[in-house]
């Protein structure tokens, strides 16, 4: 049984509790704000407000409930509801009886609020794989929480004074934000797998992890065929949680293997699938991608449709325009395309817009260390490694987290760390993932420290897994996966996409690759099943490609290394709208005033070279436009 809901908020007076006044269901998300701000009942009672909720596609009565949900979950594996018991009542009963253990067992993507039966404890949960965010704020007189952080601000709309300026560089760099912070000062965010609890009259919220990813408790696959079969089975189960047979669905299809696998699984469950491909006619490579997407859609039994992104990139185009629902800064493509995808899902009656996102993260190998594990002593042969070992090693050291300064003396230290099992040597250095453009020195350092903090947290989590395994020398293969998944779930851009388009459109923007069972099986895969390596060449996502090699996907698509070209949309926009972008980022811009962007940066921009960094410049323009709208 699929249980879904969109939007919630609540208010808990501190330090004393008042009588629980009942539950109020609302039809308009805007009505949630009054509860969060305490504008009803003088703010003296516990207030819980829930958006529209349904089970199996049917509206659910939610009056007098003590559990709030935003997101979706599959209740099928749980005990069937008792006679006359709704799905929401079943969920409430499970958490009443088992608390966090019940939440860990649930499958889906969700955030929850739960008021205990004795009305003396509030718990907020964010599932370990949730892209959907949950925000909270504590004042002297109340704890408030909401799915939308704007509902927790003192005014009816955000102002510039509400913005956490220190986080702007992280949002621009798209490497997530420091854990448990949000766009707005004073508004906190639960990290994935976090629980917040307030008990009795104690006004101090206790926040900590209640769940985390770990390798599945299964025998690691012994052959590549076992790895491929196990991965395919779990991806099928993940899609099955979302789609009953015959349910309509929209798949965002790039033409590469990640989204092609999703298209195959959706096509196996329904004849009402639409494959939506974003294209840019006339731009090199987009025609090839469009044809690949069409072939994959037809192989999967989906109806192919294309979405022309040119309207956003023409001179005076609407690339920087924000949705009419109000917005948070969404700095990455497909800006505007997501609105079209939600509109298509609504027209088709589909609850889900699925994509191939995050296959790269969950199937990532530990950079460089993975090559050593797969090739072994063969790396000494230039015909295998692609270059002599005396050139390969310094490059590996320079690109690693443990040796990012690249000095020669770091090579022995790196090798020692590698042999000693230090997990951080598997992580890439900052420059591998982040290319700050136009940042001041202070802003660039803020991003660097945020990445280092995330790496340290990933290291702590991996060491905890090692300790639990009982072998101090054993190092799980998935540190890069855990690090990258954490960063993906921490992404302000992805959360803005959900808040701008998914929640108001009452549709889910999701991916089966973040299903818990898929992730935890992927963490068991040895490196040699993640990558194929030889003669200086690598083929990533080896098990995934093999799993769908006989599914009707053309062999060329299954084998090719396909990088979605959507980044070109922002580059084309910036090239065609150079004067407008330069004016936005001129010396009197908000980003310059806030010391995020160096004032000399804009003066160096040229029409001839702007396309080289078009994506990064577009991000700066998006943030600049958003900040100006708050003044």
NULUM-364038 format. One record per residue (C-alpha): y, z negated, x negated; residue in one letter. Coordinates in steps of 0.5 Angstrom, whole numbers, padded with zeros to 4 digits, always signed. Last residue first. Layout:
YZXa ...
This chain:
+0086+0002-0031x +0079+0002-0029x +0079+0010-0028x +0082+0010-0035x +0076+0007-0038x +0071+0012-0034x +0075+0018-0037x +0074+0015-0044x +0067+0013-0043x +0065+0020-0041x +0070+0024-0046x +0066+0020-0052x +0059+0022-0049x +0062+0029-0049x +0064+0028-0056x +0057+0026-0058x +0053+0032-0055x +0058+0037-0058x +0057+0035-0065x +0056+0042-0068x +0060+0045-0062x +0066+0042-0064x +0066+0047-0071x +0070+0053-0069x +0075+0049-0064x +0077+0044-0069x +0077+0036-0069x +0080+0033-0075x +0086+0030-0072x +0081+0027-0067x +0078+0023-0072x +0084+0020-0075x +0085+0015-0069x +0078+0012-0071x +0074+0011-0064x +0072+0004-0062x +0079+0000-0064x +0080-0001-0056x +0087+0003-0057x +0083+0009-0060x +0078+0008-0054x +0083+0008-0049x +0086+0014-0052x +0093+0015-0055x +0091+0018-0061x +0088+0024-0057x +0081+0023-0054x +0083+0026-0047x +0087+0031-0050x +0082+0034-0055x +0077+0034-0049x +0082+0038-0045x +0083+0043-0051x +0076+0044-0052x +0074+0045-0045x +0069+0051-0047x +0066+0048-0053x +0066+0041-0050x +0062+0044-0044x +0057+0048-0048x +0056+0042-0052x +0054+0038-0046x +0050+0043-0043x +0046+0044-0050x +0043+0037-0050x +0039+0040-0044x +0035+0044-0049x +0028+0040-0048x +0025+0040-0055x +0018+0043-0055x +0013+0043-0060x +0008+0048-0058x +0001+0047-0057x +0000+0045-0049x +0005+0051-0048x +0002+0056-0052x -0005+0054-0049x -0003+0055-0042x -0003+0049-0037x -0009+0050-0033x -0012+0043-0034x -0017+0045-0040x -0012+0043-0045x -0009+0037-0041x -0013+0031-0045x -0012+0035-0051x -0005+0035-0051x -0004+0028-0049x -0009+0026-0055x -0005+0029-0060x +0002+0027-0058x +0005+0029-0065x +0003+0035-0069x +0005+0034-0076x +0005+0040-0082x +0005+0039-0089x -0002+0042-0090x -0005+0037-0085x -0003+0032-0080x -0006+0031-0072x -0002+0025-0069x -0003+0020-0064x -0010+0020-0065x -0010+0019-0072x -0005+0013-0071x -0011+0009-0068x -0010+0009-0060x -0010+0002-0057x -0002+0002-0056x -0003+0008-0052x -0008+0004-0047x -0002-0001-0046x +0003+0004-0044x -0001+0007-0039x -0004+0001-0036x +0004-0001-0036x +0006+0005-0032x +0012+0007-0037x +0009+0014-0038x +0008+0015-0030x +0016+0017-0030x +0021+0014-0025x +0028+0016-0022x +0026+0013-0015x +0030+0015-0009x +0034+0011-0004x +0040+0016-0005x +0045+0010-0006x +0039+0007-0011x +0037+0013-0015x +0044+0016-0016x +0049+0012-0019x +0045+0006-0020x +0039+0009-0023x +0043+0014-0027x +0047+0008-0030x +0040+0004-0032x +0038+0010-0036x +0045+0010-0039x +0045+0003-0041x +0038+0003-0045x +0035-0003-0045x +0028+0000-0042x +0029+0005-0048x +0030+0000-0053x +0024-0004-0051x +0020+0002-0051x +0022+0005-0058x +0021-0002-0061x +0014-0003-0058x +0012+0005-0060x +0014+0004-0067x +0010-0003-0067x +0004+0001-0064x -0001+0001-0070x -0003-0007-0069x -0003-0010-0076x -0009-0014-0078x -0008-0019-0084x -0006-0025-0080x -0013-0024-0076x -0014-0028-0070x -0011-0023-0065x -0006-0028-0062x -0003-0028-0069x -0002-0021-0070x +0001-0020-0063x +0006-0026-0065x +0007-0022-0071x +0008-0016-0067x +0013-0019-0062x +0017-0022-0068x +0018-0015-0071x +0020-0012-0065x +0025-0018-0064x +0027-0016-0072x +0028-0009-0070x +0032-0010-0064x +0037-0015-0068x +0037-0009-0073x +0039-0004-0068x +0045-0008-0065x +0047-0010-0072x +0048-0003-0074x +0051-0001-0067x +0056-0007-0069x +0057-0004-0076x +0059+0003-0073x +0064+0000-0068x +0067-0004-0074x +0068+0002-0079x +0071+0006-0073x +0067+0011-0070x +0068+0018-0070x +0061+0020-0069x +0056+0015-0070x +0049+0019-0072x +0044+0014-0070x +0036+0015-0070x +0034+0016-0077x +0041+0013-0079x +0039+0006-0077x +0033+0006-0081x +0026+0008-0078x +0021+0002-0077x +0014+0002-0080x +0017-0002-0086x +0019-0007-0081x +0011-0009-0080x +0010-0012-0086x +0003-0011-0088x +0002-0013-0095x +0000-0006-0097x +0007-0003-0094x +0011-0009-0096x +0009-0007-0103x +0010+0000-0103x +0017-0001-0100x +0018-0006-0106x +0016-0001-0111x +0020+0005-0108x +0026+0000-0107x +0028+0001-0115x +0030+0008-0114x +0035+0007-0109x +0035+0009-0102x +0039+0004-0098x +0035+0004-0092x +0029+0001-0096x +0026-0003-0090x +0028+0001-0084x +0025+0007-0087x +0028+0014-0088x +0030+0012-0096x +0023+0010-0097x +0020+0016-0094x +0025+0020-0098x +0023+0017-0104x +0016+0017-0103x +0015+0025-0101x +0019+0027-0108x +0015+0024-0113x +0009+0025-0108x +0010+0033-0109x +0012+0037-0102x +0008+0039-0096x +0004+0033-0096x -0003+0037-0095x -0001+0043-0100x +0003+0038-0104x -0004+0034-0106x -0003+0026-0107x -0002+0025-0099x -0010+0027-0099x -0011+0020-0102x -0010+0017-0095x -0008+0023-0090x -0008+0019-0083x -0006+0012-0085x -0001+0015-0090x +0002+0019-0085x +0002+0013-0080x +0006+0009-0085x +0011+0015-0085x +0014+0013-0078x +0009+0009-0074x +0007+0014-0069x +0010+0015-0062x +0006+0015-0056x +0010+0010-0052x +0016+0013-0054x +0015+0020-0054x +0012+0020-0047x +0018+0016-0045x +0021+0022-0040x +0016+0026-0037x +0019+0026-0030x +0018+0024-0023x +0023+0024-0017x +0020+0020-0012x +0021+0018-0005x +0020+0025-0003x +0023+0027+0004x +0024+0034+0002x +0031+0034+0003x +0032+0027+0000x +0028+0029-0006x +0032+0035-0007x +0039+0031-0006x +0036+0026-0011x +0035+0032-0016x +0042+0035-0015x +0045+0028-0016x +0041+0028-0023x +0043+0035-0025x +0050+0032-0024x +0049+0029-0031x +0043+0032-0034x +0045+0029-0039x +0047+0023-0042x +0053+0018-0042x +0052+0015-0035x +0058+0011-0035x +0058+0006-0028x +0060+0010-0022x +0063+0010-0015x +0059+0013-0009x +0063+0019-0010x +0059+0021-0017x +0063+0022-0023x +0066+0028-0026x +0066+0029-0033x +0061+0035-0032x +0065+0038-0027x +0068+0045-0030x +0075+0046-0032x +0073+0052-0036x +0065+0053-0034x +0060+0047-0036x +0059+0044-0030x +0058+0050-0026x +0053+0053-0031x +0048+0048-0030x +0044+0052-0026x +0038+0048-0022x +0031+0052-0022x +0026+0052-0017x +0018+0052-0018x +0014+0050-0012x +0008+0046-0015x +0001+0048-0016x +0000+0045-0023x -0001+0052-0026x +0005+0055-0022x +0009+0049-0024x +0007+0050-0031x +0008+0058-0031x +0015+0057-0028x +0017+0051-0033x +0015+0056-0039x +0019+0062-0036x +0025+0057-0035x +0024+0055-0042x +0024+0062-0045x +0030+0063-0041x +0034+0057-0044x +0032+0059-0051x +0039+0062-0053x +0044+0061-0047x +0045+0066-0042x +0043+0062-0036x +0043+0055-0037x +0037+0051-0034x +0035+0045-0031x +0028+0046-0028x +0026+0043-0021x +0018+0043-0020x +0017+0041-0012x +0011+0038-0010x +0008+0039-0003x +0001+0041-0004x +0000+0034-0006x -0005+0030-0011x -0007+0034-0016x -0001+0038-0016x +0002+0031-0018x -0003+0030-0024x -0001+0037-0026x +0006+0036-0026x +0006+0030-0030x +0002+0033-0035x +0007+0039-0035x +0013+0034-0036x +0010+0031-0043x +0007+0038-0045x +0014+0042-0045x +0017+0047-0040x +0022+0042-0038x +0020+0040-0031x +0023+0035-0027x +0018+0033-0021x +0020+0032-0014x +0015+0029-0009x +0012+0030-0002x +0006+0026+0000x +0000+0030+0001x -0005+0024-0002x -0001+0018-0003x +0004+0018-0009x +0007+0012-0013x +0000+0009-0015x -0003+0015-0015x +0001+0018-0021x +0000+0012-0025x -0008+0013-0024x -0007+0020-0026x -0004+0018-0032x -0009+0012-0033x -0015+0017-0033x -0011+0022-0038x -0010+0017-0043x -0017+0015-0043x -0020+0022-0043x -0015+0024-0049x -0017+0017-0053x -0025+0018-0051x -0024+0026-0054x -0021+0024-0060x -0027+0019-0062x -0028+0012-0062x -0023+0010-0057x -0021+0002-0058x -0025-0002-0054x -0021-0005-0048x -0017-0011-0048x -0010-0007-0047x -0006-0007-0053x +0000-0011-0051x +0007-0011-0047x +0010-0017-0045x +0011-0022-0040x +0014-0029-0038x +0020-0028-0043x +0025-0033-0043x +0032-0035-0039x +0033-0042-0036x +0039-0043-0032x +0043-0049-0033x +0046-0052-0026x +0040-0057-0025x +0040-0059-0018x +0033-0057-0016x +0030-0052-0021x +0034-0045-0023x +0029-0040-0027x +0031-0033-0030x +0025-0029-0032x +0024-0024-0037x +0019-0018-0038x +0025-0013-0038x +0031-0016-0041x +0035-0020-0035x +0042-0018-0035x +0048-0022-0036x +0055-0021-0033x +0060-0025-0037x +0064-0019-0040x +0062-0013-0036x +0058-0007-0039x +0052-0012-0039x +0049-0017-0044x +0041-0020-0044x +0039-0016-0050x +0044-0013-0054x +0045-0006-0052x +0041+0000-0052x +0041+0006-0057x +0045+0011-0053x +0050+0011-0059x +0056+0011-0054x +0053+0005-0050x +0052+0002-0057x +0060+0003-0059x +0062+0001-0052x +0058-0006-0052x +0064-0010-0056x +0069-0008-0050x +0065-0012-0045x +0069-0009-0039x +0072-0014-0034x +0079-0013-0036x +0079-0006-0035x +0078-0007-0028x +0072-0006-0024x +0072-0006-0016x +0073-0011-0010x +0075-0016-0015x +0071-0022-0018x +0066-0018-0021x +0058-0020-0019x +0058-0014-0014x +0059-0009-0020x +0053-0011-0023x +0049-0008-0018x +0042-0011-0017x +0045-0017-0016x +0045-0024-0018x +0050-0031-0017x +0049-0038-0020x +0055-0042-0017x +0060-0047-0018x +0062-0047-0025x +0060-0040-0026x +0054-0037-0027x +0053-0029-0027x +0047-0025-0026x +0044-0018-0027x +0038-0014-0025x +0036-0007-0028x +0031-0002-0026x +0028+0001-0032x +0022-0004-0031x +0016-0004-0035x +0016-0011-0036x +0018-0013-0029x +0024-0016-0028x +0024-0023-0025x +0029-0028-0022x +0026-0035-0020x +0030-0040-0015x +0027-0047-0014x +0028-0052-0009x +0027-0049-0003x +0021-0052-0002x +0017-0046-0001x +0020-0043-0007x +0026-0038-0007x +0024-0031-0010x +0028-0026-0013x +0025-0020-0016x +0026-0013-0020x +0021-0007-0020x +0017-0002-0023x +0010-0002-0020x +0004-0005-0022x +0003-0013-0020x -0001-0017-0024x +0005-0020-0028x +0008-0022-0022x +0002-0026-0019x +0002-0030-0026x +0009-0031-0026x +0008-0035-0019x +0001-0036-0017x +0001-0039-0010x +0008-0038-0007x +0008-0031-0011x +0002-0029-0007x +0005-0031-0001x +0011-0028-0002x +0008-0021-0003x +0004-0022+0003x +0010-0023+0007x +0013-0017+0004x +0007-0013+0006x +0007-0016+0013x +0002-0021+0016x +0000-0020+0023x -0007-0021+0021x -0008-0023+0014x -0005-0018+0009x -0010-0014+0004x -0012-0018-0002x -0009-0014-0008x -0011-0008-0011x -0007-0004-0006x +0000-0008-0007x +0003-0002-0011x +0010-0004-0013x +0017+0000-0012x +0024-0002-0014x +0029-0008-0011x +0025-0014-0008x +0027-0020-0005x +0023-0026-0003x +0024-0032+0001x +0024-0028+0008x +0027-0031+0014x +0028-0024+0017x +0025-0018+0013x +0022-0013+0018x +0019-0008+0015x +0021+0000+0016x +0015+0004+0015x +0014+0009+0009x +0007+0006+0007x +0011-0001+0007x +0019-0001+0007x +0025-0004+0005x +0033-0003+0007x +0037-0008+0002x +0036-0015+0002x +0041-0021+0002x +0040-0028+0000x +0045-0033+0001x +0044-0041-0001x +0050-0044+0003x +0057-0047+0001x +0060-0040-0001x +0065-0041+0005x +0060-0039+0010x +0061-0032+0008x +0065-0030+0002x +0061-0033-0003x +0062-0027-0008x +0054-0025-0008x +0054-0025+0000x +0060-0021+0001x +0058-0016-0004x +0051-0014-0001x +0055-0011+0005x +0056-0005+0000x +0049-0003+0000x +0049-0002+0008x +0044-0003+0012x +0043-0011+0011x +0038-0016+0012x +0040-0023+0013x +0035-0029+0011x +0035-0036+0013x +0041-0041+0012x +0037-0045+0007x +0040-0052+0007x +0045-0053+0001x +0043-0055-0006x +0048-0058-0011x +0050-0056-0018x +0051-0051-0016x +0051-0046-0010x +0046-0041-0010x +0048-0034-0009x +0044-0027-0008x +0044-0020-0009x +0039-0014-0007x +0039-0007-0007x +0033-0001-0005x +0026-0003-0003x +0019+0000-0003x +0012-0003-0002x +0007+0002-0003x +0000+0000+0000x 
